[in-house]
Amino acid sequence: MAAQPKRASGSRVRVPQQARSRRTRDRILEAAVACFEERGYDETPITAIAKRAKISVGSFYTYFEEKQSILLELVDRTVNRIAKHVIANVDPEAWQGRDPREILRSLIDAVFHMQRLNPGMQRIMLERYFKDEALRAPVEEIRAQIREAVEKYLEALAAEGQLRAVDPHSAAYVITNAVQWNAIHAYVEGEDLDRAAATTARMVERFLFSD
């Protein structure tokens, strides 16, 4: 069974059990994203989020401890969705009998196109990553899980004699960072995602495979 990415340890999640409360909570999250995109994270007060969600400030605090708690949960949702896809597809049960090049191409293509997943939130994540240690730590925790899954995948390929003489640990580190960095910049700079993903996949294939 494929390993699942862990929830980021920095997030503070209180999921209400009643349907009405869950809907209110989701409305707060949606309002926060809209406010962050319009005003910027630093310039968005809790009063603005509450007003947009059509609740009182007091009600806001029954769902979230502070504004940062919202950001951490939104990051957790976005990054975990990407991580879940990658980790599931490099699990040995998923790739046995398949061409490893095809798996790499499909995963890299998915990482690139997932930049379109909640793009406003991803821009906020990129902006806050270098400013907020509380955000950076859980993101790095999830990225470490991805690198670990990729490393195990490469170790399995190496055991079958399908790789060049590369160190799986270092290769997983380089590949994970290169793919994510290329994907982020391709999206932010308006590059053709299909072409950028295909070029990145060819680069990785030449690094890993001898033919």
C-alpha positions in Angstrom: 0.0 0.0 0.0 1.4 3.4 -0.9 2.7 5.6 1.9 0.7 8.7 2.5 2.3 12.1 3.2 2.1 13.2 6.8 0.3 16.4 7.7 2.6 19.2 8.3 3.5 19.5 12.0 3.3 23.2 12.0 -0.4 23.4 11.1 -3.2 23.8 13.7 -6.3 22.1 12.4 -9.6 22.0 14.2 -12.1 20.3 12.0 -15.7 20.7 13.3 -18.0 17.7 13.2 -21.2 19.4 12.3 -21.9 20.0 8.6 -22.9 23.6 9.2 -19.7 24.4 11.1 -17.6 22.7 8.4 -19.3 24.9 5.8 -18.6 28.0 7.9 -15.0 27.0 8.3 -14.6 26.4 4.6 -16.1 29.8 3.9 -13.5 31.4 6.2 -10.7 29.7 4.3 -12.1 30.8 0.9 -12.5 34.4 2.2 -8.9 34.3 3.5 -7.5 33.3 0.1 -9.5 36.0 -1.6 -8.3 38.6 0.8 -4.7 37.5 0.7 -4.8 37.7 -3.1 -6.4 41.1 -3.2 -4.5 42.8 -0.3 -1.5 40.6 0.4 -1.0 38.5 3.4 0.6 41.1 5.7 -2.0 43.7 4.8 -5.0 41.5 5.5 -6.5 41.9 9.0 -8.7 39.3 10.5 -11.5 41.8 10.5 -11.4 41.8 6.6 -11.5 38.0 6.5 -14.4 37.8 8.9 -16.3 40.5 7.0 -15.8 38.7 3.7 -16.9 35.4 5.3 -20.0 37.1 6.8 -19.2 36.2 10.3 -18.1 38.1 13.4 -14.5 38.4 14.5 -15.5 36.4 17.6 -16.8 33.6 15.5 -13.5 33.6 13.5 -11.6 32.7 16.7 -13.8 29.7 17.4 -12.4 28.2 14.2 -8.8 29.5 14.0 -6.3 30.7 16.6 -4.9 33.4 14.4 -4.4 34.5 10.7 -1.2 32.4 10.5 -3.3 29.2 11.3 -5.2 29.7 8.1 -2.1 30.1 6.1 -0.6 27.0 7.5 -3.7 24.9 6.8 -3.9 26.3 3.2 -0.3 25.4 2.6 -0.8 22.0 4.1 -3.7 21.3 1.8 -1.9 22.5 -1.3 1.5 20.9 -0.7 0.0 17.6 0.6 -2.1 17.2 -2.6 1.1 17.3 -4.7 3.0 15.1 -2.3 0.2 12.5 -2.2 0.3 12.2 -6.0 4.1 11.9 -6.2 4.5 9.4 -3.3 1.7 7.2 -4.5 3.2 6.9 -8.0 6.7 6.1 -7.0 5.6 3.4 -4.6 6.8 0.0 -5.8 3.3 -1.4 -6.0 2.5 1.4 -8.5 5.4 1.1 -10.8 6.2 -2.6 -11.1 6.0 -3.7 -14.7 6.0 -0.1 -16.1 8.6 1.7 -18.0 10.5 3.9 -15.3 11.0 6.6 -17.9 7.2 6.8 -18.5 6.7 7.1 -14.7 9.2 9.9 -14.4 7.7 11.7 -17.4 4.2 11.5 -16.0 5.2 12.6 -12.5 7.2 15.6 -13.7 4.4 16.6 -16.0 2.0 16.4 -13.0 4.2 18.5 -10.8 4.4 21.2 -13.5 0.7 21.2 -14.1 -0.2 21.2 -10.5 1.2 24.7 -10.4 -2.3 25.6 -11.7 -3.8 24.1 -8.6 -5.0 27.0 -6.5 -2.5 29.4 -8.2 -3.3 32.3 -5.9 -2.4 30.2 -2.9 0.8 29.1 -4.5 1.8 32.6 -5.1 1.2 33.4 -1.5 3.2 30.4 -0.4 6.2 31.4 -2.6 6.0 35.0 -1.2 5.9 33.8 2.5 8.3 30.9 2.2 11.4 33.1 2.8 9.7 35.3 5.4 7.9 32.9 7.7 9.7 30.1 9.5 6.5 28.6 10.7 5.4 28.2 7.1 8.8 27.1 5.8 9.2 24.3 8.3 6.0 22.3 7.4 6.7 22.8 3.7 10.2 21.4 4.1 8.8 18.5 6.1 6.5 17.5 3.3 9.3 18.0 0.7 11.5 15.7 2.7 8.8 13.0 2.5 8.8 13.4 -1.3 12.6 13.1 -1.5 12.5 10.0 0.6 9.9 8.4 -1.6 11.9 9.3 -4.7 15.1 8.0 -3.1 13.4 4.6 -2.4 12.2 4.5 -6.0 15.7 5.1 -7.3 17.2 2.5 -5.0 14.7 -0.1 -6.3 15.6 0.8 -9.9 19.3 0.7 -9.1 18.9 -2.8 -7.6 17.4 -3.9 -10.9 20.3 -2.4 -12.8 18.3 0.2 -14.5 20.2 3.3 -13.4 23.5 4.9 -14.2 26.1 4.8 -11.3 24.4 7.5 -9.3 23.9 7.9 -5.6 20.1 7.5 -5.0 20.2 9.9 -2.0 21.9 12.7 -3.8 20.0 12.1 -7.0 16.7 12.3 -5.2 17.7 15.6 -3.6 18.8 17.1 -6.9 15.8 15.8 -9.0 13.2 16.9 -6.4 14.6 20.4 -6.1 15.3 20.8 -9.8 11.8 19.7 -10.9 10.0 21.8 -8.3 12.1 24.9 -9.0 11.7 24.6 -12.7 7.9 24.1 -12.3 7.5 27.1 -10.1 9.5 29.4 -12.4 7.8 28.1 -15.5 4.4 29.0 -14.1 5.4 32.3 -12.6 7.2 33.5 -15.7 4.5 32.3 -18.1 6.5 29.6 -19.9 4.7 26.8 -21.8 4.2 24.2 -19.0 4.0 21.3 -21.4 7.3 22.2 -23.1 9.1 23.0 -19.9 7.9 19.7 -18.3 9.0 17.7 -21.3 12.5 19.3 -21.4 12.9 18.8 -17.6 11.9 15.1 -18.0 14.5 14.6 -20.8 17.2 16.2 -18.5 16.3 13.9 -15.7 16.2 10.8 -17.9 19.7 11.5 -19.3 21.0 12.0 -15.8 19.5 8.7 -14.5 19.5 6.3 -17.5 22.3 5.1 -19.6 20.3 4.7 -22.9 
